[in-house]
């Protein structure tokens, strides 16, 4: 097993073992940091939390243009407009996706789910590379914000592979880490 796969397995296990009380308190603290940090943006690309990921639903209640991810017919990650009355369906990997086909205007910042992140902003995702492929095609001026529980920040340096796109920030219940000059 390579280093990223080993870290992925360990952190998913740790995240899944957070008890309900810890998860609740960390979610409340996280929501405060996330909403405060995201005040500066008028548009955001966010995600629908699944399988123990930290929720970013607090952002949908803010007065922001929101874009949500879905996997298109070409097996590519795209972002569509969040429409309040929209129906959702289970998409790729059982993840809820909006049914909308209305492509979103490119957001100022993306809130990115992750399994683990190191002190340099190197992110480990679920291993399919959808976000890395999408983010690699964006302008360097687009802000990339990884989010997760405190246990998802690892002390070891993650071996960054050529296709890995580093995060500019990491927001957790403990606060905001800046890896960038943005």
Backbone bond lengths (Angstrom), bond angles and torsions (degrees), N, CA, C in turn:
res aa  C-N    CA-C-N  psi(-1)  N-CA   C-N-CA  omega(-1)  CA-C   N-CA-C  phi
1 X - - - 1.457 - - 1.533 108.49 -
2 X 1.350 117.81 133.07 1.459 119.89 179.44 1.532 110.91 -76.44
3 X 1.328 115.93 170.65 1.462 120.69 -175.00 1.523 112.19 -58.74
4 X 1.337 117.71 -45.61 1.463 119.38 -178.50 1.522 111.44 -63.48
5 X 1.322 117.55 -40.46 1.469 120.77 179.18 1.527 111.00 -65.13
6 X 1.326 117.14 -38.19 1.469 121.44 178.74 1.526 110.48 -65.31
7 X 1.340 116.29 -47.34 1.470 120.48 178.54 1.528 109.90 -63.22
8 X 1.331 117.25 -43.51 1.467 121.64 179.77 1.531 110.30 -55.47
9 X 1.313 117.18 -50.08 1.471 121.09 -178.30 1.530 110.89 -61.72
10 X 1.332 117.31 -42.99 1.466 121.72 -178.64 1.527 111.56 -64.88
11 X 1.327 117.31 -46.51 1.465 120.57 -175.25 1.527 111.42 -73.00
12 X 1.314 118.05 -36.90 1.472 119.32 175.72 1.521 109.53 -60.32
13 X 1.319 116.87 -41.58 1.470 120.69 178.37 1.533 110.22 -62.69
14 X 1.337 117.08 -45.96 1.476 120.65 178.65 1.528 110.97 -61.42
15 X 1.316 116.44 -46.11 1.469 120.73 -179.04 1.525 110.88 -62.56
16 X 1.305 116.96 -41.31 1.464 120.95 -179.62 1.523 112.85 -69.58
17 X 1.331 116.70 -19.58 1.465 120.19 179.69 1.529 113.53 -94.64
18 X 1.335 117.96 4.63 1.466 119.39 174.75 1.527 107.88 -64.95
19 X 1.332 116.98 128.55 1.466 118.54 179.53 1.530 109.69 -74.45
20 X 1.321 115.97 163.54 1.470 121.96 -174.59 1.525 112.10 -58.20
21 X 1.327 117.78 -39.69 1.462 121.47 -179.09 1.534 110.65 -65.67
22 X 1.322 117.06 -47.51 1.466 121.31 178.81 1.525 110.23 -61.74
23 X 1.320 115.82 -45.90 1.463 121.27 -179.89 1.538 110.49 -58.49
24 X 1.343 116.49 -44.58 1.468 120.93 -179.83 1.530 111.06 -62.49
25 X 1.335 116.99 -49.87 1.473 120.24 -177.67 1.531 111.31 -64.18
26 X 1.327 116.25 -39.60 1.469 118.59 178.20 1.529 110.87 -67.91
27 X 1.330 117.41 -36.95 1.470 120.47 179.08 1.530 110.58 -63.82
28 X 1.330 117.25 -42.22 1.473 121.37 179.53 1.531 110.34 -61.98
29 X 1.342 117.21 -47.78 1.467 120.93 179.42 1.530 110.64 -63.54
30 X 1.316 115.90 -42.57 1.468 121.41 178.58 1.526 111.09 -59.71
31 X 1.330 117.11 -45.96 1.469 121.06 -179.29 1.523 111.31 -56.31
32 X 1.333 117.13 -39.80 1.468 120.64 179.57 1.528 110.89 -64.66
33 X 1.336 116.46 -47.51 1.473 119.96 179.93 1.531 111.30 -64.08
34 X 1.335 115.95 -44.17 1.463 120.66 -177.58 1.524 111.27 -63.78
35 X 1.352 117.33 -49.91 1.468 118.92 -177.93 1.518 111.74 -64.80
36 X 1.313 117.15 -39.14 1.459 120.19 178.62 1.534 110.52 -63.25
37 X 1.315 117.21 -47.69 1.466 121.55 -178.73 1.532 111.33 -63.13
38 X 1.316 117.18 -39.49 1.470 121.56 -173.60 1.524 113.99 -82.53
39 X 1.334 118.20 -1.29 1.471 120.85 176.07 1.527 111.19 -56.23
40 X 1.310 117.38 -32.63 1.475 122.36 -174.78 1.526 114.24 -71.25
41 X 1.329 117.18 -14.92 1.466 120.81 -176.33 1.526 111.38 -101.93
42 X 1.329 116.61 144.19 1.467 119.93 174.86 1.527 111.10 -96.33
43 X 1.330 116.69 -16.84 1.465 120.41 179.57 1.526 110.15 -142.30
44 X 1.336 114.70 142.00 1.465 120.96 -176.91 1.521 110.78 -139.60
45 X 1.315 115.70 142.89 1.454 121.80 167.03 1.517 106.22 -98.32
46 X 1.330 117.34 123.45 1.465 120.57 -177.58 1.527 108.79 -125.18
47 X 1.327 117.07 -171.97 1.457 121.63 -179.86 1.517 110.05 -138.78
48 X 1.309 116.62 167.45 1.463 123.28 175.47 1.530 107.06 -100.49
49 X 1.324 116.81 116.32 1.469 120.79 -176.18 1.530 111.40 -65.80
50 X 1.321 115.18 135.23 1.467 122.50 176.49 1.526 109.21 -138.78
51 X 1.311 116.14 160.89 1.470 123.32 172.29 1.529 113.98 47.08
52 X 1.330 116.00 48.47 1.462 119.98 173.93 1.510 115.95 86.14
53 X 1.338 118.57 2.80 1.461 120.47 177.98 1.527 109.61 -68.00
54 X 1.317 116.01 154.18 1.459 120.86 176.66 1.535 108.48 -69.91
55 X 1.325 116.25 140.01 1.463 121.27 -176.55 1.528 111.32 -82.27
56 X 1.332 115.58 140.73 1.466 121.54 174.45 1.527 110.44 -115.66
57 X 1.335 116.54 18.76 1.470 121.47 -177.88 1.522 113.24 -58.83
58 X 1.334 118.00 -25.21 1.463 121.22 179.07 1.537 110.55 -56.18
59 X 1.323 117.38 -29.13 1.466 121.01 -178.77 1.522 112.50 -70.59
60 X 1.323 117.55 -27.40 1.468 120.49 -179.41 1.526 111.10 -69.83
61 X 1.332 117.56 -20.25 1.465 121.60 179.37 1.532 111.78 -85.33
62 X 1.323 116.91 -10.48 1.463 120.80 -179.92 1.531 109.30 -84.71
63 X 1.316 115.67 161.50 1.464 121.03 -179.55 1.531 109.28 -83.24
64 X 1.329 115.25 74.95 1.463 122.09 -177.26 1.525 109.28 -133.16
65 X 1.315 116.24 152.27 1.467 120.48 167.92 1.525 105.52 -78.27
66 X 1.324 116.13 122.68 1.463 121.40 -175.50 1.524 109.90 -113.27
67 X 1.325 115.23 135.38 1.461 122.19 174.20 1.524 107.73 -117.12
68 X 1.332 115.55 140.32 1.465 121.70 -177.68 1.526 110.33 -120.59
69 X 1.340 116.51 146.50 1.463 119.60 -177.05 1.521 113.27 -82.57
70 X 1.315 113.92 150.74 1.462 120.65 168.75 1.523 107.62 -153.28
71 X 1.304 115.65 157.61 1.457 121.24 177.44 1.529 106.92 -95.72
72 X 1.330 117.10 123.49 1.465 120.10 -176.72 1.534 111.25 -84.56
73 X 1.316 115.70 -178.29 1.469 121.76 -177.22 1.525 112.42 -63.16
74 X 1.335 116.98 -21.72 1.466 121.38 178.48 1.525 112.32 -91.59
75 X 1.343 116.94 12.92 1.466 123.17 179.66 1.534 111.88 62.37
76 X 1.334 115.64 34.76 1.461 121.91 177.85 1.523 109.41 -114.94
77 X 1.322 116.21 145.48 1.459 121.51 174.81 1.524 108.44 -75.87
78 X 1.331 116.47 129.90 1.465 122.77 174.79 1.528 107.23 -133.30
79 X 1.317 116.71 163.41 1.460 120.99 177.10 1.516 109.18 -118.60
80 X 1.340 115.00 131.84 1.462 121.96 -179.58 1.523 109.24 -117.88
81 X 1.335 115.41 159.25 1.465 120.51 179.75 1.521 111.15 -63.72
82 X 1.330 115.67 139.45 1.464 121.92 173.29 1.523 107.11 -82.82
83 X 1.307 116.19 119.86 1.462 120.87 178.30 1.520 107.62 -117.68
84 X 1.330 116.34 124.74 1.467 122.76 -171.01 1.522 114.38 -53.52
85 X 1.312 118.00 -38.73 1.466 120.31 -175.78 1.532 112.61 -95.18
86 X 1.292 116.23 13.50 1.454 121.39 -173.80 1.526 113.50 -75.16
87 X 1.308 114.61 145.92 1.460 121.01 173.98 1.526 109.08 -82.27
88 X 1.323 115.14 153.17 1.454 120.90 177.75 1.518 108.10 -119.29
89 X 1.325 115.29 156.44 1.459 121.08 176.14 1.523 108.57 -139.60
90 X 1.318 115.84 160.94 1.463 119.74 175.36 1.520 107.56 -77.09
91 X 1.318 115.31 123.98 1.458 120.18 -179.69 1.516 110.41 -103.85
92 X 1.311 115.02 -149.43 1.459 121.62 179.59 1.527 110.05 -55.78
93 X 1.307 116.51 135.84 1.462 123.64 176.72 1.526 112.81 63.84
94 X 1.347 117.46 19.50 1.464 120.95 177.80 1.514 114.31 76.02
95 X 1.314 117.92 11.72 1.464 122.23 -178.18 1.529 109.10 -84.02
96 X 1.347 117.78 130.58 1.470 119.96 177.61 1.533 110.91 -61.49
97 X 1.336 115.35 134.86 1.461 121.66 179.39 1.521 109.36 -134.61
98 X 1.331 117.75 147.49 1.460 119.67 174.03 1.527 109.48 -66.71
99 X 1.315 116.52 149.06 1.467 120.12 178.56 1.524 111.72 -81.41
100 X 1.316 116.96 -13.11 1.468 122.45 -178.36 1.526 111.62 -55.78
101 X 1.312 114.42 145.25 1.464 120.56 173.59 1.537 109.57 -111.16
102 X 1.349 115.82 3.74 1.466 122.27 -178.32 1.526 109.30 -74.98
103 X 1.328 116.37 107.01 1.457 120.44 -178.72 1.529 109.95 -63.76
104 X 1.307 115.26 138.78 1.460 121.06 -179.05 1.522 110.38 -81.13
105 X 1.324 115.55 151.26 1.455 121.03 168.75 1.519 106.09 -66.21
106 X 1.313 117.46 142.64 1.462 120.86 -176.70 1.529 110.47 -58.49
107 X 1.334 117.79 119.23 1.469 121.08 179.83 1.530 112.45 -68.30
108 X 1.330 115.16 160.52 1.467 121.08 176.51 1.522 111.34 -71.10
109 X 1.333 115.82 -30.41 1.465 120.73 -176.41 1.521 109.56 -146.74
110 X 1.317 115.01 152.34 1.460 121.76 176.16 1.520 109.42 -118.53
111 X 1.323 115.67 133.07 1.459 123.11 174.14 1.527 105.10 -96.16
112 X 1.321 116.64 116.42 1.461 121.92 -168.76 1.530 111.05 -111.89
113 X 1.340 117.06 126.17 1.465 118.71 174.81 1.528 109.08 -70.53
114 X 1.307 115.81 154.39 1.457 119.67 177.87 1.520 109.87 -152.96
115 X 1.313 114.96 164.27 1.462 120.92 172.61 1.518 108.60 -95.26
116 X 1.343 116.78 -43.37 1.466 120.73 -178.34 1.523 109.52 -150.39
117 X 1.339 114.25 158.11 1.465 120.81 176.79 1.522 107.82 -147.44
118 X 1.340 116.63 145.68 1.463 119.86 179.34 1.530 110.81 -105.77
119 X 1.326 115.94 -174.32 1.467 121.31 -175.76 1.525 112.95 -71.52
120 X 1.329 118.38 -6.38 1.465 122.30 179.76 1.531 112.21 -106.05
121 X 1.328 116.51 0.41 1.459 119.80 -179.62 1.516 114.14 88.48
122 X 1.330 116.95 8.08 1.464 120.13 177.00 1.519 108.48 -75.31
123 X 1.317 115.53 125.92 1.462 123.48 -173.98 1.520 110.90 -105.89
124 X 1.326 114.90 140.87 1.462 121.10 168.18 1.518 106.13 -111.14
125 X 1.327 115.66 124.24 1.459 121.09 175.99 1.516 110.02 -99.91
126 X 1.313 115.69 -152.84 1.463 120.43 -178.72 1.528 112.37 -81.73
127 X 1.315 117.75 -6.60 1.456 119.80 171.87 1.518 116.57 103.56
128 X 1.319 117.81 0.68 1.470 119.91 -179.83 1.531 112.59 -94.79
129 X 1.336 117.76 -15.50 1.456 121.58 174.51 1.519 117.00 80.70
130 X 1.343 117.88 8.44 1.468 119.64 -177.60 1.528 111.90 -59.18
131 X 1.339 117.39 -49.25 1.467 119.81 -178.15 1.522 111.30 -67.12
132 X 1.335 118.25 -41.87 1.463 119.86 179.60 1.529 111.18 -60.07
133 X 1.326 117.56 -43.04 1.472 120.09 179.17 1.530 110.62 -64.76
134 X 1.329 116.83 -41.33 1.463 120.12 -179.85 1.534 110.63 -66.56
135 X 1.317 116.21 -49.69 1.464 120.83 -175.78 1.524 112.57 -65.74
136 X 1.321 117.47 -30.72 1.468 121.33 -178.99 1.525 111.95 -62.11
137 X 1.322 117.19 -24.74 1.466 121.36 -177.75 1.526 113.88 -92.81
138 X 1.327 116.92 1.78 1.464 120.54 -178.37 1.522 111.29 -91.09
139 X 1.312 115.13 158.17 1.458 121.51 173.35 1.527 109.26 -61.13
140 X 1.310 116.02 146.17 1.467 120.82 178.79 1.528 111.59 -63.28
141 X 1.337 117.70 -18.22 1.466 120.33 -179.03 1.530 112.81 -76.51
142 X 1.335 118.03 -15.93 1.467 121.19 178.67 1.526 108.49 -71.01
143 X 1.323 116.61 130.69 1.464 122.28 -177.72 1.529 109.89 -82.60
144 X 1.328 115.49 131.24 1.463 122.35 179.83 1.527 108.63 -113.81
145 X 1.336 115.76 116.82 1.463 121.74 -174.11 1.523 109.27 -118.68
146 X 1.324 116.50 110.22 1.456 121.06 174.25 1.519 108.67 -81.21
147 X 1.327 116.53 144.86 1.466 120.53 -179.33 1.519 110.18 -135.42
148 X 1.337 115.15 149.30 1.460 119.27 177.49 1.511 111.82 179.02
149 X 1.310 114.71 177.60 1.461 121.92 175.14 1.527 109.00 -73.11
150 X 1.331 116.54 164.11 1.463 120.73 -179.10 1.524 112.49 -57.28
151 X 1.328 117.65 -36.98 1.470 120.93 -177.66 1.526 112.67 -66.55
152 X 1.321 118.11 -10.01 1.453 121.08 -177.29 1.530 113.27 -87.69
153 X 1.324 116.63 -7.00 1.467 120.20 173.74 1.520 106.89 -90.05
154 X 1.316 116.46 121.45 1.465 120.68 -175.62 1.519 110.57 -104.22
155 X 1.332 115.86 152.18 1.462 120.55 -178.23 1.531 112.24 -83.03
156 X 1.324 117.04 -29.00 1.462 118.99 -179.72 1.532 111.04 -76.97
157 X 1.324 116.12 155.67 1.454 121.27 176.33 1.524 108.31 -80.12
158 X 1.317 115.98 126.40 1.463 121.26 178.47 1.525 108.14 -81.96
159 X 1.319 116.21 131.38 1.463 120.83 177.95 1.525 108.60 -66.30
160 X 1.333 115.98 110.74 1.468 120.71 -178.46 1.523 109.23 -79.37
161 X 1.323 115.56 123.14 1.460 121.15 177.55 1.523 109.13 -90.13
162 X 1.321 116.67 162.38 1.470 121.97 -174.53 1.526 112.72 -54.68
163 X 1.320 118.22 -34.67 1.471 121.45 -177.09 1.531 113.59 -87.41
164 X 1.332 118.30 -7.60 1.467 121.44 -177.79 1.530 110.84 -72.30
165 X 1.319 116.05 128.69 1.467 121.82 178.19 1.525 107.63 -102.25
166 X 1.345 117.93 116.63 1.469 119.95 -178.58 1.527 112.27 -70.94
167 X 1.316 115.05 153.73 1.458 122.35 177.76 1.527 109.52 -84.31
168 X 1.326 115.93 152.36 1.463 121.49 174.23 1.525 110.59 -85.75
169 X 1.341 115.62 -31.22 1.466 122.04 -178.16 1.525 109.16 -143.75
170 X 1.329 115.05 158.77 1.468 121.74 169.06 1.518 106.78 -131.36
171 X 1.335 116.13 125.63 1.464 121.18 177.04 1.518 107.95 -112.46
172 X 1.326 114.75 128.84 1.464 122.39 179.57 1.528 107.82 -137.21
173 X 1.320 117.81 179.13 1.464 119.77 176.13 1.532 113.01 -59.84
174 X 1.332 117.20 -23.13 1.469 120.81 -179.56 1.522 113.50 -83.89
175 X 1.332 117.83 -13.73 1.456 119.56 178.87 1.513 113.02 138.26
176 X 1.334 115.13 -156.68 1.465 122.64 -175.01 1.521 109.33 -115.30
177 X 1.329 116.16 128.91 1.464 121.88 172.85 1.521 107.99 -106.88
178 X 1.323 116.45 135.22 1.459 122.30 -179.61 1.524 108.78 -108.43
179 X 1.334 116.86 121.98 1.462 122.26 177.98 1.520 111.09 -107.05
180 X 1.321 117.83 6.17 1.453 122.13 -167.37 1.517 111.10 -134.85
181 X 1.318 115.34 171.04 1.468 120.64 173.50 1.522 110.46 -98.14
182 X 1.338 117.29 4.74 1.474 121.64 -178.66 1.512 110.52 -75.04
